[in-house]
Every structure is written in C-alpha cells, then in structure tokens.
Amino acid sequence: MATQADINAHDNLITGLGSELASGLESLLATALLGLSSIDPTDRVAINELFTDARAFIANQIQGLDNLAIDNLALNAATANSSIESTVVDLKTASAGAMNIAVDEEVNTIAGELVTAGLLGLGVAAILRSVVDRVPAIVARLRRAYDQTLITFTSVLTKTLGTRYQYVGGIIPTTRPFCATHSGNTYTETEINSIWTGSWQGKAPGDPFAVRGGYNCRHFWILQT
C-alpha cells in the first residue's frame, strides 16, 4: 500500500513536470516572438508558425511520460506488462490530442487579438508588445492543461491495475466540497461510477478516473489492495 510519503512524492513529480513544461514554453515563445515583426501579424498562418516550436516541445514532453508511468507502477506496487505498455501508448496519444486542443485555443485567441489590433491601425511594434505581454498568461493556461493531462495519465493508468482505488491529493483552500468529502477514501470501480453520477460545482463530463473532481482538479487515484 502506498504511504503518504509515496503519494506526496508522486504529486511532486507531477508538479515538477508541469514546471519544466512552463519554463521551456516561456523560453520558446520569447524566442519565437522575435521573428514576429518580420511577418504580417494578421496572417493566421504566421500565428500558427509562432507556435510550431511550442507544439514540438509539448509533443516531446508527452513522449517522455514513460518515467511518470514507471513511477505510477511503483506507487501502485505493480509490474509492467504488454497490456499496460499498450495503455501507456494510448494515453500518450490522448494526451497529445488534449494539449493540441489547448494550443489551438491559444492560437485562435492570439490571431483574433492581432487581427483586431491591425484593424485598429496599430503598428507592428504595438502588436508585438501586446503578444509579448500575453506570454505569461499563455504559458500559465498551457501549464494548467498539462498538469491535468499528467494527473489524468497517471489516474487512468491506475484504473487498469486493480479493482479498489483511493482518491488522493489532499485538501487545499480551493478544494471542492465534493473532493474534500471523498479525499483519502477507498472505493471499488462500481462505487466510483455510482458516486460520480451526482452533480457538483465544477464537475466535468467523462470517466471518473480521467475527470476526477472536475475542471483543474488536483486529485488522482492510486491502487488499494
């Protein structure tokens, strides 16, 4: 059975991976923005190109989730097999898709703002400054999306390993009442599916192992014997 120290270490690993992604993205976007002044800032193709390196960086981070999968198996005292390896591949694919959607949303937002700025007659320098000012917010939103991707990855992988699961992640000031009620408790998959048919603020649709407490939830599942 995983100890609280094991759970905390796994939580810290997820946090560390998210911080690594944010740091890398901020550097990439800052570099990419230097070339924006030489292109038509109202061109959607140009805006997509701005995020090309960021997409590649995110894809590389997701391909490197093997260490998180290994840590998840250790946390759950489980051994890898062909079925688990297949699940990891599937989760990587799903994770890449989720992050691409998040990047697309940022591309659409930036493109819309730059087109509006161009229509208002702002010069390239002013438009560039508006994008530069938004980099921290862009990175923060993509970091949140990646954090959720990581927790979903480890929780869904856990689902393949057994029949009883503990809902972990602790309680912080922003914890939903629903999560506070269930944090630390152990349930069967049948019980989980029954409990998650209810309604609460911030609930997200989908598999309880993937969506957990809802949008931006920090809780995840670990196997119990």
Salt bridges, closest charged atoms under 4 A:
ASP11 OD2 - ARG218 NH2 3.05
ASP66 OD1 - LYS92 NZ 2.87
ASP71 OD2 - HIS10 ND1 2.43
ASP104 OD1 - ARG55 NH2 2.84
GLU106 OE2 - ARG141 NE 2.58
GLU113 OE1 - ARG134 NE 2.98
ASP147 OD1 - ARG143 NE 2.92
GLU189 OE2 - LYS159 NZ 3.74
ASP207 OD2 - LYS159 NZ 2.65
